[in-house]
Amino acid sequence: MKLYLLHPRDQIVDIMNRIYNNGMTTLSGGNLSIRDDNGDIWITPAGIDKGKLQPSDIMCVKKGGAVIGKNKVSSEYPFHRWIYEKRPDLNAIVHAHSPALVSFSITRQIPDTNIIPQANRICGKVGYAPYALPGSEQLGENIANTFSEGFNVVLLENHGVATGGEDLLNAFHRLETLEFCARTILQARRLGNISTLNDEQISFFDHRQNSLPEIEVEKHSSRERELRKEIVDIVHRACDRYLMISTEGVVSSRVDDHSFLITPTGMGRRSFELQDIVLIINGKREKGKNPSRSVLLHEAIYKANKDINCIISSQTPNATAYAIADHKLDTRTIPESYVVLRDIQLIPYGQQYKEPDKIAEIISHKNPVLLIKNECILIAGRSILEAFDRLEVADFTARSIIDSLSIGKLAPIGKDEVDELNAHFLGSN
């Protein structure tokens, strides 16, 4: 579904459902708006359950000031109006009280988007607007003044966050990505100090090679069609379980010895459809499609490992906390974690861009999970389900350890028990 083709009322309802169902706002909190080509502002109403919002609830403030609709306009309308006046390039605004971002707001700290390159490129630097009475003209002026400095994401002192975009999906992606940053930083700080990237390191992300030669695909095998559906289904499930967000996460699957499928770049993960998945054949991409920026890494892994049939990379808040903190993710917690994940090695940042062949030599069926510093968790499997299971187990394991810090020190499974697990479960693998 192409969200931008929907009426502004339907766009607002769709995105508010995502925000509410993902736990990024409450029944009464948050508001969204779209400025259309006529200069009219479509905005959420005041006093309506955000969990049951209907298109007929959405209000329209005409360019001349007339209000159309059956409800009251959001009390935060003034700051939407102010932002649009100061930033004519923005056509949509999202405001929410997501818990992780409120944590930063009430401690008056700004989440650092330099923890991973994707977050920096989507959100940029985060602005800060001083407190004022909610719904007041002063609040609108404070927020709009910060947006006018060039920020597209603004943390509101003791309030929440506002994001802007060229369209509503763009503004939502910025909210969701910043919320991911905030959650990940909060988890990582429980482990210790966090590491961030400098501008030069982040620039590596911009030079990843995914513009492969094109090939016209005339036929699609039954196996390929089956894998397309599996990939789309697993990406949507990962988003539903907060193991991926709209702007981050890659899945690929081997079709045969010469080809594999991979998710595209530049599209919201929740919107992937069968035709969006990109077929790679002998180093060439399906005509008219742009594969993930990590396509060469996936290609190198498949070439080096004939028993790997699926690769997933993702930035889950709990596992990624270990990628930005100076702390090892110990899988020797419960038998399932160790058997499914084995020991997890940390790969230096930048190797995924400069030396994908070295990562391909490290990852294997017997060493199926890696953490890439300030980037992601990288997982291999013999099938899509096996790889996804590892993703879930990795994030659950990371969360369990981080949560346990408040009650005591981790007591890992001992060497004798690990030897027994290796002999019983992994001896034939």
C-alpha positions in Angstrom: 0.0 0.0 0.0 1.3 3.4 -1.0 0.4 5.6 2.0 0.8 8.9 0.1 -2.0 7.9 -2.3 -4.6 7.8 0.6 -6.7 10.7 1.6 -5.0 12.7 4.5 -7.8 11.5 6.8 -6.9 7.8 6.1 -3.1 8.5 6.3 -3.5 10.0 9.7 -5.6 7.1 11.0 -3.1 4.6 9.6 -0.1 6.2 11.2 -1.8 6.9 14.5 -2.7 3.2 14.7 0.9 2.3 14.3 2.0 4.8 16.9 -0.6 3.7 19.4 -0.3 0.0 18.8 3.5 0.2 19.1 3.2 1.8 22.6 4.5 5.2 21.5 1.5 7.2 22.8 -1.5 6.9 25.0 -5.3 7.1 24.4 -5.3 10.8 24.9 -1.7 11.7 23.9 -0.1 12.7 20.7 -1.3 14.4 17.5 -0.6 14.3 13.8 -1.2 16.6 10.9 -0.8 16.9 7.1 -0.7 20.1 5.1 -2.1 19.3 1.6 -1.4 21.0 -1.7 -4.2 23.5 -1.1 -2.6 24.7 2.2 -5.3 23.1 4.3 -4.2 21.4 7.5 -5.7 18.0 8.4 -5.2 17.2 12.0 -6.3 14.8 14.8 -9.2 15.9 17.0 -9.2 16.7 20.7 -10.7 14.3 23.2 -11.1 11.3 20.9 -9.7 7.8 21.8 -6.5 7.5 19.7 -6.8 3.7 19.8 -10.2 3.9 17.9 -9.6 6.8 15.6 -11.8 6.9 12.5 -11.3 8.9 9.2 -14.5 10.8 10.0 -12.9 12.0 13.3 -10.1 13.9 11.5 -10.5 17.7 11.4 -9.6 20.1 8.6 -8.5 23.7 9.2 -8.8 25.5 5.8 -6.1 27.8 4.6 -8.4 30.8 5.4 -9.0 29.5 9.0 -12.4 27.8 8.7 -12.7 24.6 10.7 -14.4 21.6 9.1 -15.4 18.5 11.1 -17.6 17.1 13.9 -15.0 17.4 16.7 -12.7 19.9 18.3 -9.3 20.5 16.7 -6.3 19.2 18.7 -5.3 21.5 21.5 -1.8 21.4 20.0 -2.9 22.9 16.7 -1.0 26.1 17.4 2.4 24.5 17.2 1.5 22.6 14.0 0.5 25.9 12.5 3.7 27.6 13.7 5.9 24.9 12.3 4.3 25.0 8.9 4.7 28.8 8.8 8.4 28.5 9.7 9.2 25.4 7.5 7.4 25.5 4.2 9.3 22.4 3.1 7.5 20.3 5.7 4.1 18.8 4.9 3.5 16.6 7.9 4.1 16.7 11.7 4.0 13.9 14.3 3.9 14.6 18.0 4.0 11.8 20.6 4.8 11.0 24.2 6.7 7.8 23.7 8.1 6.5 27.0 11.7 6.2 26.0 11.8 9.7 24.6 9.9 11.1 27.5 12.7 9.7 29.7 15.1 11.9 27.8 12.7 14.8 27.9 12.2 14.8 31.6 16.0 14.5 32.3 16.6 17.2 29.6 19.0 15.1 27.6 19.0 14.5 23.8 19.3 11.0 22.3 22.5 10.7 20.3 21.6 9.5 16.8 25.3 8.7 16.1 24.9 5.3 17.8 24.3 3.7 14.3 24.6 5.2 10.9 21.0 4.6 9.7 19.6 6.6 12.7 21.9 9.5 12.0 20.9 9.6 8.3 17.1 9.3 9.0 16.9 11.7 12.0 19.9 13.9 11.8 20.8 15.9 14.9 18.0 16.4 17.4 16.9 19.9 18.3 15.6 21.0 21.7 12.6 23.2 22.5 12.1 24.8 26.0 9.0 24.1 28.0 5.8 26.2 27.6 2.1 25.6 28.5 0.7 22.8 26.2 -1.5 24.2 23.5 -0.2 27.7 24.0 1.1 30.1 21.3 4.4 30.3 23.3 4.9 26.5 22.9 4.2 26.8 19.2 6.7 29.5 18.9 9.4 27.7 20.9 9.0 24.5 18.8 8.8 26.3 15.5 11.9 28.3 16.3 13.9 25.2 16.8 12.6 23.6 13.6 13.5 26.8 11.8 17.1 26.2 12.7 17.0 23.2 10.3 16.1 20.4 12.7 13.6 17.8 11.5 13.3 16.2 15.0 12.8 18.2 18.1 12.7 17.0 21.7 10.2 19.0 23.8 11.4 19.8 27.3 9.2 17.9 29.9 6.8 17.0 27.1 7.7 14.6 24.4 8.9 14.9 20.8 7.8 16.4 17.5 9.0 15.3 14.1 8.5 16.8 10.6 8.7 15.4 7.1 8.0 15.9 3.5 5.1 13.5 4.0 3.5 11.7 7.0 5.3 8.5 6.5 8.6 10.3 6.5 7.8 12.1 9.8 6.7 8.8 11.3 9.9 7.1 10.3 11.8 9.8 12.2 9.7 9.3 15.3 10.1 5.5 15.2 13.8 5.7 14.5 14.5 8.2 17.3 12.3 6.0 19.7 14.5 3.1 18.8 17.6 5.1 19.5 16.3 6.2 22.9 15.3 2.6 23.9 18.7 1.3 22.8 20.6 3.9 24.6 18.6 3.4 27.8 19.4 -0.4 27.7 23.0 0.1 26.8 23.6 2.6 29.6 22.5 -0.1 32.1 25.5 -2.1 30.8 28.0 0.7 31.0 29.4 3.4 28.7 28.2 3.6 25.1 30.2 4.3 22.0 29.2 6.5 19.1 30.4 7.1 15.6 32.1 10.2 14.2 31.1 11.8 10.9 33.8 10.0 9.0 32.7 6.6 10.2 29.0 7.4 9.5 30.0 8.4 5.9 31.0 4.8 5.2 27.3 4.0 5.2 26.7 6.4 2.2 29.3 4.6 0.0 27.9 1.0 0.2 27.7 -0.5 -3.2 24.2 -1.7 -4.1 23.9 -0.3 -7.6 24.6 -3.7 -9.3 24.2 -4.3 -13.0 20.6 -5.0 -13.9 19.1 -8.1 -15.4 15.7 -8.7 -16.9 13.9 -11.5 -15.0 11.4 -13.2 -17.3 10.4 -16.2 -15.2 9.9 -16.8 -11.5 10.3 -20.3 -10.1 7.9 -21.7 -7.6 10.7 -21.8 -5.0 11.4 -18.1 -5.6 7.7 -17.2 -5.2 7.5 -19.2 -2.0 10.5 -17.4 -0.6 9.2 -14.0 -1.5 6.1 -14.6 0.7 8.2 -16.0 3.5 10.4 -13.0 3.5 7.5 -10.5 3.5 5.7 -12.4 6.3 8.8 -12.6 8.5 9.7 -8.9 8.0 6.1 -7.9 9.0 6.3 -10.3 12.0 9.6 -8.8 13.0 8.1 -5.3 12.9 5.1 -6.4 14.9 7.4 -7.8 17.6 9.7 -4.7 17.6 12.6 -6.7 16.3 12.7 -4.4 13.3 11.4 -0.9 12.7 10.2 0.7 9.4 13.7 2.1 8.6 16.0 -0.7 9.8 16.4 -4.5 9.1 17.3 -6.7 6.2 16.3 -10.2 5.3 17.7 -12.3 2.4 17.2 -16.0 1.4 19.1 -18.2 -1.1 17.1 -19.4 -4.0 19.8 -21.6 -5.6 23.6 -21.7 -6.0 23.5 -18.6 -8.3 20.7 -16.4 -6.9 19.1 -15.1 -3.7 16.3 -12.7 -2.7 16.9 -9.6 -0.5 14.8 -6.8 0.8 15.0 -3.4 -0.9 16.5 -0.2 0.3 14.6 3.0 0.9 11.2 1.5 1.7 9.4 1.1 5.0 9.7 -2.5 6.2 6.0 -2.6 7.2 5.0 -1.8 3.7 7.0 -4.5 1.9 5.0 -6.5 -0.6 6.0 -9.5 -2.8 7.0 -7.5 -5.8 9.3 -5.3 -3.7 11.7 -8.1 -2.9 14.8 -8.0 -5.1 16.2 -11.0 -6.9 20.0 -11.1 -7.3 21.3 -13.5 -10.0 25.1 -13.9 -10.5 25.8 -10.5 -9.0 23.1 -8.7 -11.0 19.9 -7.1 -9.6 16.4 -7.5 -10.8 15.7 -4.7 -13.2 14.2 -1.5 -11.8 14.8 -2.4 -8.1 17.4 -1.3 -5.6 18.5 -4.0 -3.1 19.6 -3.4 0.5 22.9 -1.5 0.9 24.2 -4.7 2.5 23.7 -6.8 -0.6 27.5 -7.4 -1.2 27.9 -8.7 2.4 25.0 -11.1 2.0 26.4 -12.2 -1.4 29.8 -12.9 0.2 28.3 -14.9 3.0 26.3 -17.1 0.6 29.3 -17.7 -1.6 31.4 -18.8 1.4 28.8 -20.9 3.2 26.8 -23.4 1.1 24.8 -24.5 4.2 23.5 -20.9 4.9 20.2 -20.2 3.3 19.0 -17.1 5.1 20.6 -14.0 6.5 19.0 -11.4 8.8 20.5 -8.2 10.1 18.5 -6.1 12.5 18.8 -3.4 15.1 16.7 -4.7 18.0 16.9 -2.4 21.1 18.2 -5.1 23.5 20.7 -6.9 21.3 21.9 -3.6 19.7 22.6 -2.3 23.2 25.5 -4.7 23.3 26.7 -3.4 19.9 27.0 0.1 21.3 28.1 -0.8 24.9 31.5 -2.1 26.1 30.0 -5.3 27.3 29.9 -8.9 26.0 26.6 -10.6 25.3 26.9 -13.8 27.2 24.6 -16.5 25.8 25.3 -19.0 28.6 22.2 -18.0 30.4 19.7 -20.8 29.8 20.2 -23.9 27.6 18.1 -22.6 24.7 20.0 -19.4 24.4 23.4 -21.2 24.1 22.2 -23.9 21.8 20.4 -21.6 19.4 22.9 -18.7 19.5 26.3 -20.3 20.4 28.9 -17.8 21.5 28.5 -14.3 19.9 31.6 -12.6 18.5 31.8 -8.8 18.2 33.0 -7.5 14.8 34.6 -4.1 14.5 32.6 -1.3 12.9 33.5 -0.7 9.3 34.4 -4.2 8.4 30.9 -4.8 7.0 31.6 -2.0 4.5 35.3 -2.5 3.7 35.9 -6.3 4.2 32.7 -8.2 3.7 34.7 -11.3 2.8 36.2 -11.4 6.3 32.8 -11.5 7.9 31.8 -14.2 5.5 34.7 -16.3 6.8 33.7 -15.8 10.4 29.9 -16.4 10.2 28.9 -20.0 9.6 26.3 -22.6 10.6 28.4 -23.3 13.7 29.0 -19.7 14.4 25.6 -18.2 13.3 25.3 -14.9 15.2 27.6 -11.9 15.1 27.3 -8.4 16.6 28.7 -5.6 14.4 29.9 -2.7 16.5 27.6 0.3 16.3 25.6 -1.4 13.5 23.5 -4.5 14.0 23.1 -8.1 15.0 23.8 -10.4 12.0 22.2 -13.8 11.9 22.5 -16.8 9.6 20.3 -19.9 9.3 19.6 -22.9 7.2 16.0 -21.5 6.7 14.2 -18.2 7.2 12.4 -19.6 10.3 15.7 -20.8 11.9 17.3 -17.4 11.4 14.2 -15.6 12.7 14.2 -17.8 15.8 17.8 -16.9 16.4 16.8 -13.2 16.2 14.1 -13.6 18.7 16.2 -15.7 21.1 19.1 -13.1 20.8 16.9 -10.2 21.7 15.1 -12.1 24.5 18.5 -13.2 25.9 19.8 -9.7 25.8 16.7 -8.3 27.5 16.8 -10.9 30.3 20.4 -10.1 31.1 19.9 -6.4 31.1 16.7 -6.7 33.3 18.6 -9.0 35.7 21.1 -6.3 36.5 18.7 -4.7 39.0 18.4 -7.9 41.0 21.9 -9.5 40.9 24.9 -10.6 39.0 24.6 -13.1 36.1 25.4 -16.6 37.1 26.2 -18.3 33.7 26.0 -22.0 32.9 29.3 -23.6 33.8 31.8 -25.2 31.5 30.7 -28.8 32.3 27.1 -27.9 31.5 28.2 -26.2 28.2 30.2 -29.3 27.2 27.2 -31.5 27.9 25.0 -29.2 25.7 27.6 -29.3 22.9 27.7 -33.1 23.0 24.0 -33.6 23.2 22.7 -30.9 20.9 25.5 -29.7 18.7 27.8 -32.7 18.3 26.4 -33.6 14.8 26.1 -30.0 13.6 
